Amino acid sequence: MPRKKRKTGGRGNIFCGCFGAADEPPDIQLNMTDAMTAPAHIETFPPMPSPSELKTKFSEFVDELDLPSQNRQAMFDLPPEKQWQIYCSKKKEQEDPNKLATSWPDYYIDRLNSMSTIMVLTYDEEEIEMRLKLVDGLKTALRTQPVRFVVRFAELDGISCLLNFLKNMVAEVRESRIHTSAIGCIKAL
């Protein structure tokens, strides 16, 4: 049987209107007013201090990080503008009111002590998730906060608090990710 020829408009009917299949080009509209009203987030920093003051502030910041000498030197090799940007970003992060409570080991120690002493009869998913979030937060803080955080955690008897928390866990919690995360806290020390 012979093939039937199809009527095609432009380049053929397998393409969308963008490639000439339709008789008229598609109507494309772009609403630029919405794009113009949403400002892009540009982080601004205070003016850069004198080189000697910047060196002093940045040295204190790098000392808090407790970096090995090679990484420490790499930080000091950065251009002054980048050093100031890093310094200001870290200070802004420390002053964030949403992170204020969790930036002190006292918060985690108090919460761990209360979770160790308060016996919950049934652990629903919400309770386990809340506890997991706290212990994961502590694990992250122990790995990422400056050394003074870890030193203060140890001085406030945070290690024994963490061990008591592990010791007093009921079987249901011991089988959850909370137990694994609490062990991760000890490893982070």
NURO-998439 format. One record per residue (C-alpha): residue in one letter; residue number from 1; z, x, y. Coordinates in steps of 0.1 Angstrom, whole numbers. Layout:
<pt A NUM <Z X Y>>
...
END
This chain:
<pt M 1 <0 0 0>>
<pt P 2 <-9 15 34>>
<pt R 3 <18 23 59>>
<pt K 4 <21 0 89>>
<pt K 5 <21 17 123>>
<pt R 6 <49 7 145>>
<pt K 7 <47 2 182>>
<pt T 8 <67 29 199>>
<pt G 9 <77 31 235>>
<pt G 10 <77 66 248>>
<pt R 11 <88 91 221>>
<pt G 12 <98 67 193>>
<pt N 13 <125 43 185>>
<pt I 14 <148 67 168>>
<pt F 15 <161 80 201>>
<pt C 16 <184 63 225>>
<pt G 17 <173 52 260>>
<pt C 18 <181 87 273>>
<pt F 19 <150 101 255>>
<pt G 20 <125 76 266>>
<pt A 21 <128 49 239>>
<pt A 22 <136 22 265>>
<pt D 23 <112 11 292>>
<pt E 24 <138 17 319>>
<pt P 25 <162 45 323>>
<pt P 26 <199 36 317>>
<pt D 27 <221 29 347>>
<pt I 28 <247 57 350>>
<pt Q 29 <275 52 374>>
<pt L 30 <302 77 383>>
<pt N 31 <333 66 401>>
<pt M 32 <343 96 422>>
<pt T 33 <371 78 440>>
<pt D 34 <394 79 410>>
<pt A 35 <388 116 404>>
<pt M 36 <395 124 441>>
<pt T 37 <428 105 443>>
<pt A 38 <444 123 413>>
<pt P 39 <454 157 426>>
<pt A 40 <453 187 403>>
<pt H 41 <487 202 396>>
<pt I 42 <488 235 414>>
<pt E 43 <520 254 411>>
<pt T 44 <532 270 443>>
<pt F 45 <556 298 446>>
<pt P 46 <577 311 475>>
<pt P 47 <563 340 495>>
<pt M 48 <565 373 477>>
<pt P 49 <594 395 488>>
<pt S 50 <591 431 498>>
<pt P 51 <582 455 470>>
<pt S 52 <617 469 466>>
<pt E 53 <633 435 464>>
<pt L 54 <606 423 439>>
<pt K 55 <614 454 418>>
<pt T 56 <651 446 418>>
<pt K 57 <646 410 409>>
<pt F 58 <620 417 383>>
<pt S 59 <642 444 367>>
<pt E 60 <671 420 364>>
<pt F 61 <647 395 348>>
<pt V 62 <633 420 323>>
<pt D 63 <668 432 315>>
<pt E 64 <678 397 305>>
<pt L 65 <649 396 280>>
<pt D 66 <662 427 262>>
<pt L 67 <627 439 253>>
<pt P 68 <618 471 234>>
<pt S 69 <609 500 257>>
<pt Q 70 <571 496 250>>
<pt N 71 <571 459 259>>
<pt R 72 <594 466 288>>
<pt Q 73 <570 491 302>>
<pt A 74 <541 467 298>>
<pt M 75 <560 442 319>>
<pt F 76 <565 467 347>>
<pt D 77 <528 477 345>>
<pt L 78 <517 442 356>>
<pt P 79 <505 438 391>>
<pt P 80 <532 428 416>>
<pt E 81 <516 393 421>>
<pt K 82 <518 386 383>>
<pt Q 83 <554 399 383>>
<pt W 84 <564 375 411>>
<pt Q 85 <546 346 393>>
<pt I 86 <565 353 361>>
<pt Y 87 <598 357 379>>
<pt C 88 <593 324 398>>
<pt S 89 <582 305 368>>
<pt K 90 <613 316 348>>
<pt K 91 <637 308 377>>
<pt K 92 <620 273 381>>
<pt E 93 <625 267 344>>
<pt Q 94 <661 276 346>>
<pt E 95 <667 253 375>>
<pt D 96 <651 223 358>>
<pt P 97 <678 196 356>>
<pt N 98 <663 182 323>>
<pt K 99 <670 216 306>>
<pt L 100 <703 223 324>>
<pt A 101 <726 210 296>>
<pt T 102 <706 226 268>>
<pt S 103 <705 260 285>>
<pt W 104 <742 266 278>>
<pt P 105 <755 273 243>>
<pt D 106 <786 252 252>>
<pt Y 107 <764 221 249>>
<pt Y 108 <753 229 213>>
<pt I 109 <788 240 202>>
<pt D 110 <804 208 215>>
<pt R 111 <777 187 198>>
<pt L 112 <780 206 165>>
<pt N 113 <818 203 165>>
<pt S 114 <815 165 171>>
<pt M 115 <789 161 143>>
<pt S 116 <811 181 119>>
<pt T 117 <842 160 126>>
<pt I 118 <828 125 129>>
<pt M 119 <820 111 95>>
<pt V 120 <791 87 94>>
<pt L 121 <792 62 65>>
<pt T 122 <754 58 63>>
<pt Y 123 <728 81 77>>
<pt D 124 <698 62 89>>
<pt E 125 <665 78 99>>
<pt E 126 <674 76 136>>
<pt E 127 <708 94 131>>
<pt I 128 <691 122 110>>
<pt E 129 <663 126 136>>
<pt M 130 <689 129 164>>
<pt R 131 <708 156 145>>
<pt L 132 <677 174 135>>
<pt K 133 <665 175 171>>
<pt L 134 <698 190 182>>
<pt V 135 <698 217 155>>
<pt D 136 <662 225 160>>
<pt G 137 <669 228 198>>
<pt L 138 <697 253 190>>
<pt K 139 <675 273 167>>
<pt T 140 <648 275 193>>
<pt A 141 <673 284 220>>
<pt L 142 <688 312 199>>
<pt R 143 <653 327 195>>
<pt T 144 <640 322 230>>
<pt Q 145 <669 322 255>>
<pt P 146 <680 355 271>>
<pt V 147 <704 377 252>>
<pt R 148 <733 364 273>>
<pt F 149 <729 330 257>>
<pt V 150 <733 344 222>>
<pt V 151 <763 366 234>>
<pt R 152 <780 336 249>>
<pt F 153 <773 315 218>>
<pt A 154 <791 342 197>>
<pt E 155 <819 346 222>>
<pt L 156 <826 308 222>>
<pt D 157 <829 310 184>>
<pt G 158 <795 293 179>>
<pt I 159 <789 311 146>>
<pt S 160 <820 297 130>>
<pt C 161 <812 263 144>>
<pt L 162 <777 265 128>>
<pt L 163 <792 276 95>>
<pt N 164 <817 247 96>>
<pt F 165 <789 224 103>>
<pt L 166 <771 236 72>>
<pt K 167 <803 235 51>>
<pt N 168 <811 199 61>>
<pt M 169 <776 185 54>>
<pt V 170 <775 156 31>>
<pt A 171 <750 157 2>>
<pt E 172 <726 133 20>>
<pt V 173 <723 156 50>>
<pt R 174 <723 187 29>>
<pt E 175 <690 174 13>>
<pt S 176 <674 168 47>>
<pt R 177 <657 192 71>>
<pt I 178 <689 195 91>>
<pt H 179 <703 219 65>>
<pt T 180 <672 241 66>>
<pt S 181 <672 241 104>>
<pt A 182 <709 250 105>>
<pt I 183 <702 280 82>>
<pt G 184 <674 289 106>>
<pt C 185 <700 290 134>>
<pt I 186 <720 316 115>>
<pt K 187 <688 336 108>>
<pt A 188 <679 335 145>>
<pt L 189 <712 353 153>>
END
